[in-house]
Amino acid sequence: MAKKITASEYVREVGRPIFQSREFQDVKNQKHHLRSTVGSHSRRVAIMCAFFCDCLSRAGVETQKEELVKAALCHDLGMQGRYSHRYSSGRDIIRNHPLNSSEEAGKLLGGLTDLQREAIEKHMWPMCPDRSIHHKETALMTIADKLCAIVDPLCK
């Protein structure tokens, strides 16, 4: 019987190339949600997504765990330049960083699956209600992102 690994260990394994990438290095120390960073927030979102997938699997619901974890690690790559030049307002950040993140993730991962593109581009739902959700994994990442945003001010 194979040893079960934790959600955190899974993210570390699957995310190793992402963590080592220039794109992730560029944003990993950028401030996000008061005390957190884009890197630590993205890692927490990915761990929560992996945990959700494990729970659903035990309940007999299959998910695309690896695709989702990679998308979660890349979902805020578009935050690069947030405080200097890229965005003109908070509203601009909310509406556009998911699209910029999708573009950056596509470059990093050598293209995105439909699931990954949707999860990244629509993770700000319901703040951008014009973006409907079709994959259950997108809903999982959206929930994980919002839960992590709540606890991020308490973390580093």
C-alpha positions as CSV (number, residue, x, y, z in Angstrom):
1,M,0.0,0.0,0.0
2,A,1.4,3.4,-1.0
3,K,2.1,5.9,1.7
4,K,-0.5,8.7,1.7
5,I,1.0,12.1,1.5
6,T,-0.4,15.3,3.0
7,A,-1.8,18.1,0.9
8,S,1.2,20.2,1.7
9,E,3.6,17.4,0.6
10,Y,1.6,17.0,-2.6
11,V,1.8,20.7,-3.4
12,R,5.5,20.7,-2.7
13,E,6.0,17.8,-5.2
14,V,3.7,19.0,-7.9
15,G,4.7,22.6,-7.6
16,R,8.5,22.2,-7.5
17,P,9.0,23.5,-11.0
18,I,6.6,26.4,-10.4
19,F,8.3,27.4,-7.1
20,Q,11.7,27.4,-8.9
21,S,10.5,29.4,-11.9
22,R,11.5,33.0,-12.6
23,E,7.8,34.0,-12.7
24,F,7.1,32.7,-9.2
25,Q,10.3,34.2,-7.9
26,D,9.2,37.6,-9.3
27,V,6.0,37.6,-7.2
28,K,6.8,35.4,-4.2
29,N,7.9,38.2,-1.9
30,Q,5.4,40.8,-3.1
31,K,3.1,42.0,-0.3
32,H,-0.5,40.6,-0.5
33,H,-3.4,40.9,1.9
34,L,-1.7,43.1,4.4
35,R,0.9,40.9,6.0
36,S,1.1,37.9,3.6
37,T,2.9,37.6,0.2
38,V,1.7,36.4,-3.2
39,G,3.9,33.4,-2.8
40,S,2.7,32.3,0.6
41,H,-0.9,33.1,-0.3
42,S,-0.7,31.0,-3.5
43,R,0.9,28.1,-1.7
44,R,-1.9,28.2,1.0
45,V,-4.6,28.3,-1.8
46,A,-2.9,25.3,-3.5
47,I,-2.7,23.3,-0.3
48,M,-6.4,24.0,0.5
49,C,-7.3,23.0,-3.1
50,A,-5.4,19.7,-2.7
51,F,-7.1,19.1,0.6
52,F,-10.6,19.8,-0.9
53,C,-9.8,17.3,-3.7
54,D,-8.7,14.7,-1.2
55,C,-11.9,15.1,0.8
56,L,-14.1,14.9,-2.4
57,S,-12.2,11.8,-3.5
58,R,-13.0,10.1,-0.2
59,A,-16.6,10.9,-0.9
60,G,-16.4,9.4,-4.4
61,V,-16.2,12.7,-6.3
62,E,-13.2,12.8,-8.7
63,T,-11.4,16.0,-9.5
64,Q,-8.4,17.1,-11.6
65,K,-6.2,17.6,-8.5
66,E,-2.9,18.1,-10.3
67,E,-4.3,20.6,-12.8
68,L,-6.0,22.5,-10.0
69,V,-2.9,22.7,-7.8
70,K,-0.8,24.0,-10.6
71,A,-3.5,26.6,-11.4
72,A,-3.7,27.6,-7.8
73,L,0.0,28.2,-7.6
74,C,-0.2,30.4,-10.6
75,H,-3.5,32.2,-9.9
76,D,-1.9,35.5,-8.8
77,L,1.1,35.7,-11.0
78,G,-0.5,38.7,-12.7
79,M,0.0,40.7,-9.4
80,Q,3.5,41.5,-10.6
81,G,3.8,45.2,-10.7
82,R,0.7,45.8,-8.6
83,Y,2.3,48.6,-6.6
84,S,4.4,50.2,-9.2
85,H,2.9,50.4,-12.7
86,R,0.6,47.7,-13.9
87,Y,-2.8,48.7,-12.3
88,S,-4.4,52.0,-11.9
89,S,-6.9,51.2,-9.1
90,G,-8.1,48.5,-6.8
91,R,-11.0,47.8,-9.2
92,D,-8.5,47.5,-12.0
93,I,-6.6,44.9,-10.0
94,I,-9.7,42.9,-9.2
95,R,-10.8,42.8,-12.8
96,N,-7.5,42.4,-14.6
97,H,-5.1,40.4,-12.5
98,P,-6.8,37.1,-13.2
99,L,-6.5,37.6,-17.0
100,N,-2.8,38.7,-16.6
101,S,-2.2,35.7,-14.3
102,S,-3.7,33.3,-16.9
103,E,-1.3,34.7,-19.5
104,E,1.7,34.4,-17.2
105,A,0.7,30.9,-16.2
106,G,0.3,29.8,-19.8
107,K,3.8,30.9,-20.5
108,L,5.2,29.2,-17.4
109,L,3.3,25.9,-17.9
110,G,3.7,25.7,-21.6
111,G,-0.1,26.3,-22.1
112,L,-3.1,25.8,-20.0
113,T,-5.9,23.3,-20.0
114,D,-9.5,24.7,-20.2
115,L,-9.9,23.9,-16.5
116,Q,-6.7,25.8,-15.5
117,R,-7.6,28.8,-17.7
118,E,-11.1,29.0,-16.2
119,A,-9.9,28.5,-12.6
120,I,-7.3,31.2,-12.9
121,E,-9.4,33.7,-14.9
122,K,-12.5,33.3,-12.7
123,H,-11.0,32.9,-9.2
124,M,-12.3,36.4,-8.3
125,W,-16.0,35.4,-8.6
126,P,-18.3,36.7,-7.3
127,M,-16.4,40.1,-7.3
128,C,-16.5,39.8,-11.1
129,P,-20.0,38.3,-11.6
130,D,-19.8,38.3,-15.4
131,R,-17.5,35.3,-15.2
132,S,-19.6,32.2,-14.8
133,I,-18.1,28.9,-13.5
134,H,-18.3,25.6,-15.4
135,H,-15.7,23.4,-13.7
136,K,-16.1,22.2,-10.0
137,E,-12.4,22.8,-9.6
138,T,-12.9,26.5,-10.4
139,A,-15.4,26.7,-7.6
140,L,-12.9,24.9,-5.3
141,M,-10.2,27.4,-6.1
142,T,-12.5,30.3,-5.7
143,I,-13.6,29.1,-2.2
144,A,-10.0,28.3,-1.2
145,D,-8.8,31.8,-2.4
146,K,-11.5,33.6,-0.4
147,L,-10.8,31.5,2.8
148,C,-7.1,32.1,2.5
149,A,-7.7,35.9,1.9
150,I,-9.5,35.9,5.3
151,V,-6.6,34.3,7.2
152,D,-3.7,35.9,5.2
153,P,-3.7,39.1,7.3
154,L,-2.8,36.8,10.3
155,C,0.0,35.1,8.4
156,K,3.3,35.9,6.8
